[in-house]
Amino acid sequence: MATVLDMSVLDFLSGDNVTINSTNGDHSGFIYQNQLPEKLIEQYEERIKELKEQIDYWKSRSQGIK
């Protein structure tokens, strides 16, 4: 498709950084790297923090029941 449209294959990818590396065509050394947008990482970190707080809350509640 890139040849037909006279474009680089990378032009089809989104604005995020994507690295694909395959050696010898057999995928034995396959590397795939995708750097997520900073905002998405912040959202994940916030969600992880909330889940940790919930875990601590439920641990304290379960200790009070024993």
N, C-alpha and C positions, 0 to 999 in steps of 0.2 A: 504494500500500500504506500509506503514511504517513497519508493522509487517512482510509482505512478504519479504521485502528487509532488514529486521533487522536494521532499521534506526530510528532515531527520526523524528517526524513530522517536527520539526524545521529545520532539514537538507534540507527540500524541499524549504524552504523560502529563499529569497535572503539575501545578507549580511546586509541589512538594519534591524533596530530594529523594530520588530513587536510584539505587545502585544494584545492578544485576551482574554477576560474574559467574561464568560457567567454564570449567576447564575441560578440555578434550571432548566436549559435547556429551559427556556421560553423567553430568551433574554430580560427580563425586566430590568436587570442590565447590559446590554451589553456595553462593553468598547472596543474600537478599537483604538490603537495608532500606528502610523507609523512615525518614525523619518526620515525625508528626508535628503539626503546627503547635506553636507555643501555647496558644489558648486551649487547645485540646489537652495538652499535658497538664496545664494548670487545673482543668476540670477534673481530670483523673486523680491528681494529687489531692484535691479538695474532697472528692468522693472517698478516697482511701482514708483520709483523716476522719470523715464522718463515720465510716464503717468501724474504724478502730475505737471511736468513742462509744459506739453502740455495743461493741464487744465488751469493753470495759464496764459499761452499765449493766449488761446482762450477767457478767461474771460476778459483779458485786451483789446483784439481786439473788443469784443462785447461792451465794455464800451465806446470805442472810436467811435463807429458807432452811438450810441444813441444821 
